[in-house]
């Protein structure tokens, strides 16, 4: 039987870091990192869940090295698929609610419109397939669950595209960024706030399922980079590359081991309708991260 408290996996990651600020509102928080438990170790994972018997299990842990996963499919599958499946079955046995986070990489990116939850998955990479399989196991084995699927997540903690662009623009004289992949940069802090709000609301308890969460609007990686550098320059960063000088290139010009979806846009209509969400613009999340990074520099 589930006790009180929230068991958070991946507490030191980009999303896990901000979840630590939101989840204590739900009860005693038990944040776990890889140093505490390797979720690829099935017995260790089962043991830690049974020991704490939480009311909520929140899985912010994932194997996110998209290109490296092409050479490590077994590891990616163990972390992104098998482990969430175990969490789901253990949560059901306890009567606990599981929250799991997924990705736009479960789609092939060929849709002419934003993807809905009901659209068929067709991942292009090992990483995408591992996340798809994890979603399927959660839906098949969990009792009460929420899967929040997002794209282009950005936060002040951990590594991400925004921080990479800032670093490279301070080091290099020129930048080349892909301009034929579109998506919506999504605030990790906003996702954490939505998670807390959904779990806090007693009317949402029976509304288990898969929901798309991403910020409003759309851009390309090239447009995203331009926006980041323009805002950073206004905030006082000393950059060697001007936003307008970033060269737009095609996916073919920047080959990587793992294929990426050309369209990463997610339709958030269901989440807006069910949870009454107001969806902020992607620019607002990026601005918040830049301001947080600026405070860390001072």
C-alpha positions, 0 to 999 in steps of 0.5 A: 500500500502506498504511503505518503511522499514522492519518489523522484528519479533523475533528481539531478537532471535538467528536469529533475532539478526543477522538479525538486522545487515543485514536488515537496508541495505533494508530500515528503520528497525523496530525490534519487540520482544515479549515485543512489540507484542505477535504474538499469539494475532491475532488482535495485530499482524494485527494492528502492520503490518497495522500501519507500512505498511512495504515493507518487513516483516521478521518473525524470531519469532517461538515457538522452545521449541520442547519438551514443544510443546508436552504439548502446541500444541495450543500455538505452532500452534498459533505462528508457523502456525496461525501467519505466515498465518496472516503475509502472508495475511497482506503482500499480502494486502500491496503488501509487501514481506514476509520472513519466516524461517522453519525447517528440523523438517517438515520431518520424517528423514527416507530419504536416501538422503538430502531432496529437497523442493519438498519432501513430509513433514511428521513431527514427532512432534507437533513442526514439524507439527506446522512449516509445517502448517505455511509453507503451510499457507504462500504459500497459502496466501502470494503474494511475499514470501520466505520461507528459511528452515534450520537445526541446526541453530547456532549463538553467541546470544541466546541458542543452542547446541554449547553453551550447550556443552561448558557449560556442558564440563566446569561443568561435567566430562563426556558427552553422545551425540546422534550419530545416527542423522545427519545434518549440523550445519548452521550459523545464520549470514550466513542465515541473509546475504543470506536473505539480498542479496536475497531481495537486488537483483531486479532480485530475486523479482519474484523468490518467493518460498521455498528454503533450506538453510543449510551449506555444509557437514554433521555430527552427534550431537556427531561429532558436539560436538567433533568438538566444544570442540576440537576447543574451547580447542585450543582457550583456554577454560578450559574444563573438557571433552576431545573431544575423551572422549564424549560417543556416544549414540543412540537416544533410549539411550536418550529418549525425549518427541518429536521425532527427524528426524534421517536425517536432511540433506537438499539439497541446490541445488535449492538455489545455482542454483537460487541465485548463492549461495556459500555454506560455510562449517558447520565448518566455521560457528561454528568457527565464533561463537566460535571466537565471544564467545571468544571475549565476554569473553575477 
